[in-house]
Amino acid sequence: MQLKIGYQELIAQAMAEVDTLSLAEAKLILGDESTVFVDIRDIRELEREGMIPGAIHAPRGMLEFWVDPESPYYKPIFGEGKRLVLYCASAWRSALAAQTLQKMGVPGICHLEGGFGAWKKAELPVAEKQPKP
């Protein structure tokens, strides 16, 4: 099957269009009340590998619905005007997700360079995924 555009080109286009936060920049704003780290990985990844401390989990498959105030699945955290730092395992899904949210008009969107894999490799803080109450 011949595709019109492959995943590598999609990711390259997204990377060219969205803001990317370096690990050093991300470390500096960790815990900043005007910033929300958003983990878009699958729940099994979070349970297996942990997550950035203080991050919220927004599954990639629900993200567009959670940020749209017109959606029945809207989550108010996305309408608070905070900077949103999306991340996944390797910054592929987060680049695509950031591009989509940017197209939707969500302000303050960026994603983490290298994703959670780079975060862990740099030995930055990791927290366990907390079970739902």
Backbone hydrogen bonds, N-H to C=O, Kabsch-Sander energy under -0.5 kcal/mol:
donor,donor_aa,acceptor,acceptor_aa,energy
3,L,1,M,-0.6
10,L,6,G,-2.1
11,I,7,Y,-2.6
12,A,8,Q,-2.4
13,Q,9,E,-2.6
14,A,10,L,-2.2
15,M,11,I,-3.0
16,A,12,A,-1.7
17,E,13,Q,-0.9
17,E,14,A,-1.0
18,V,14,A,-1.7
19,D,109,I,-0.5
21,L,111,H,-3.2
26,A,22,S,-2.6
27,K,23,L,-2.7
28,L,24,A,-1.6
29,I,25,E,-1.2
30,L,26,A,-0.8
30,L,27,K,-0.6
32,D,29,I,-2.5
35,T,32,D,-1.8
36,V,83,R,-3.2
38,V,85,V,-3.0
39,D,37,F,-0.6
39,D,56,I,-3.1
40,I,38,V,-0.7
40,I,87,Y,-2.6
45,E,42,D,-1.1
46,L,42,D,-1.5
47,E,43,I,-2.4
48,R,44,R,-1.9
49,E,45,E,-2.8
50,G,46,L,-2.3
51,M,127,A,-2.8
55,A,52,I,-2.2
56,I,37,F,-2.6
58,A,39,D,-2.4
58,A,56,I,-0.6
60,R,40,I,-1.5
62,M,59,P,-2.2
63,L,59,P,-1.1
65,F,62,M,-0.6
66,W,62,M,-2.3
67,V,63,L,-1.7
68,D,64,E,-0.9
71,S,68,D,-2.1
74,Y,71,S,-1.5
75,K,66,W,-2.8
78,F,75,K,-2.1
79,G,76,P,-2.2
80,E,77,I,-0.9
83,R,34,S,-2.8
84,L,108,G,-3.0
85,V,36,V,-2.8
85,V,83,R,-0.6
86,L,84,L,-0.7
86,L,110,C,-2.7
87,Y,38,V,-2.2
95,A,91,A,-0.6
96,L,92,W,-2.0
97,A,93,R,-2.8
98,A,94,S,-2.8
99,Q,95,A,-2.2
100,T,96,L,-2.0
101,L,97,A,-2.6
102,Q,98,A,-2.4
103,K,99,Q,-2.2
104,M,100,T,-1.8
105,G,101,L,-0.8
105,G,102,Q,-0.9
106,V,101,L,-2.4
110,C,84,L,-2.0
111,H,19,D,-1.8
112,L,86,L,-2.1
113,E,21,L,-2.9
115,G,112,L,-1.6
116,F,88,C,-3.6
117,G,89,A,-2.7
118,A,114,G,-1.3
119,W,115,G,-1.8
120,K,116,F,-2.7
121,K,117,G,-2.2
122,A,118,A,-2.0
123,E,120,K,-1.9
124,L,119,W,-2.0
127,A,51,M,-3.4
129,K,46,L,-0.5
